[in-house]
């Protein structure tokens, strides 16, 4: 099955003259359900070049995954959300419509965000053998009015934690530096607010989680 999709180029985020001339382009979306050779593999996620400019990836143990392709200026050229009942997702994209250059394939599952580098040169595409960025999402749980937050921060980048009440008042703010693992607990059972918003920022990613006090 092959579906041709139309996406708008984000001109304000693109400095390349060639990219400015491509205001709209078709990104051919191809779905493969057969086996293919893996080039970059981290266990549950693998990505490879199928042929020419066709890249393919497979994810196991993920019922939902959001896929985004960026250029080097941060401009988004494609995105979609995929769902699977059995936790296995295979997908392939024909990047023939994209000009030569460097792009990034980013996948977001329930547990982490991973980014792979793609280089398009002439009629071929290549993929870096290892992931260029990987961020694990915070693990958040609530029990008896106690909010527990655990973060695995392999990059040891600064972690910003903010907590807002249901009136959008900031009730907690802290930045932790140089820690690979971080654990925090918040007692919100004695507050008058019924709902809170927990915002964590690290490794150039922002995660927002709604928390119920009652």
C-alpha positions in Angstrom: 0.0 0.0 0.0 1.3 3.4 -0.9 -0.2 6.7 0.2 1.0 10.1 -1.1 0.7 12.9 1.5 1.1 16.6 1.2 3.0 18.6 3.8 3.8 22.3 4.0 7.4 23.4 4.3 8.1 25.7 7.3 9.8 28.5 5.4 10.5 30.7 8.4 12.6 27.9 9.9 14.6 27.1 6.8 17.7 29.0 5.7 18.6 26.8 2.7 17.8 28.5 -0.7 16.8 25.1 -2.1 14.4 24.4 0.7 12.8 27.9 0.4 11.9 27.0 -3.2 10.1 23.9 -2.0 7.0 25.3 -0.3 5.0 22.1 -0.8 6.1 18.6 -1.6 4.8 15.1 -1.6 6.3 12.6 0.9 5.5 9.1 -0.3 4.5 6.9 2.5 5.1 3.2 2.0 4.1 0.5 4.5 6.1 -2.7 4.5 5.0 -5.8 6.5 8.0 -7.9 5.4 11.4 -8.4 7.0 14.2 -6.0 6.1 17.9 -5.5 7.0 18.5 -3.5 10.2 21.4 -1.0 10.4 20.8 1.0 13.6 19.3 -1.1 16.4 18.7 -0.4 20.1 16.7 -3.6 21.0 13.1 -2.5 20.6 13.8 0.0 17.8 15.6 -0.4 14.6 16.0 1.8 11.5 17.6 1.1 8.1 17.8 2.2 4.4 15.6 -0.1 2.4 16.8 1.1 -1.0 17.8 4.5 -2.5 16.0 7.1 -0.4 13.6 4.7 1.2 14.1 4.4 4.9 12.3 1.9 7.1 12.0 1.3 10.9 10.5 -1.2 13.2 9.4 -0.8 16.9 8.5 -3.5 19.2 6.6 -3.2 22.5 5.0 0.1 21.6 1.3 0.5 21.0 1.6 4.1 20.1 4.5 6.0 18.5 4.7 9.6 17.2 7.1 10.0 14.2 8.5 13.3 13.2 11.1 14.2 10.5 13.0 17.5 11.0 15.6 19.3 9.0 18.7 20.8 10.6 17.0 24.1 11.2 14.4 22.4 13.3 11.7 22.7 10.6 9.2 19.9 10.7 8.7 18.3 7.3 6.5 15.4 8.3 4.8 13.9 11.3 2.2 11.2 12.1 1.0 9.1 15.0 1.0 5.3 14.6 -1.0 2.8 16.6 -0.7 -1.0 16.9 -2.8 -3.5 18.9 0.0 -6.1 19.2 2.8 -3.6 20.0 4.7 -4.1 16.7 5.0 -1.3 14.2 6.8 -1.4 10.8 6.9 1.7 8.6 8.9 3.0 5.6 9.2 6.4 4.1 10.3 7.4 0.6 12.3 10.6 1.0 12.9 11.2 -2.8 11.1 14.6 -2.7 13.5 16.0 -0.1 16.5 18.0 -1.2 20.0 16.8 -0.3 21.0 17.5 3.2 20.8 16.2 6.8 17.5 15.3 8.5 16.4 13.7 11.7 13.9 10.9 12.3 12.4 11.3 15.8 10.2 8.6 17.4 8.3 9.2 20.6 6.8 6.3 22.6 5.3 6.1 26.0 8.8 5.7 27.6 11.3 7.7 25.5 12.1 10.0 22.6 14.8 8.8 20.1 16.4 10.7 17.2 18.4 9.3 14.3 20.3 11.2 11.7 19.6 10.8 8.0 21.8 12.1 5.3 20.5 12.5 1.7 23.1 12.8 -1.0 22.1 12.4 -4.7 19.9 9.4 -5.1 20.7 7.7 -1.8 20.1 8.1 1.9 22.3 6.9 4.8 21.5 6.6 8.5 24.0 7.0 11.3 24.7 3.7 13.0 23.8 5.0 16.5 21.1 7.1 17.9 22.2 10.8 18.0 19.9 11.7 20.9 17.8 9.6 23.4 15.7 11.0 26.2 13.8 8.8 28.7 10.5 10.3 29.8 9.9 10.9 33.5 8.1 8.2 35.4 5.3 9.7 37.5 3.0 8.1 40.0 0.5 9.3 42.5 -0.7 7.5 45.6 -2.5 8.8 48.7 -1.7 12.4 47.7 2.0 11.8 47.2 3.4 12.4 43.7 6.6 10.5 42.9 8.9 11.5 40.0 11.8 9.5 38.7 14.0 10.6 35.9 16.8 8.7 34.1 19.0 11.5 32.7 21.9 9.8 30.9 23.1 13.0 29.4 23.4 14.6 32.9 21.9 17.7 31.5 20.2 20.2 33.8 16.7 19.1 34.9 14.1 21.8 35.5 11.1 20.8 37.6 8.1 23.0 38.0 4.7 22.3 39.7 1.6 24.5 39.0 -1.8 24.4 40.8 -5.1 24.5 39.0 -5.0 28.3 39.0 -1.7 28.2 37.1 0.2 29.4 40.2 3.8 28.1 40.4 4.1 26.2 43.7 7.4 24.6 43.2 10.5 25.2 41.0 13.9 23.6 41.1 16.8 23.0 38.6 19.0 20.0 39.3 22.4 19.8 37.6 24.8 16.9 36.9 22.6 14.0 38.1 22.1 10.9 36.0 19.2 9.7 38.2 16.7 11.9 39.9 13.9 11.1 42.3 11.5 13.6 43.9 8.3 13.3 46.0 5.6 16.0 46.5 3.0 15.9 49.2 -0.1 17.5 47.7 -2.9 15.9 49.8 -3.2 18.8 52.2 -3.6 21.5 49.5 -6.8 23.1 48.5 -6.1 22.6 44.8 -7.6 19.6 43.2 -5.4 19.4 40.1 -1.7 20.1 39.4 0.5 20.3 36.3 4.0 18.9 36.5 6.5 20.3 34.0 9.9 18.8 33.5 12.6 20.0 31.1 15.9 18.3 30.2 17.9 17.3 27.2 16.1 19.9 25.1 12.7 18.2 25.8 9.7 19.3 27.8 7.2 16.9 29.4 3.9 18.0 30.8 1.9 15.8 33.1 -1.5 16.4 34.8 -1.7 15.3 38.4 -4.8 14.9 40.5 -4.6 15.6 44.2 -7.7 13.7 45.3 
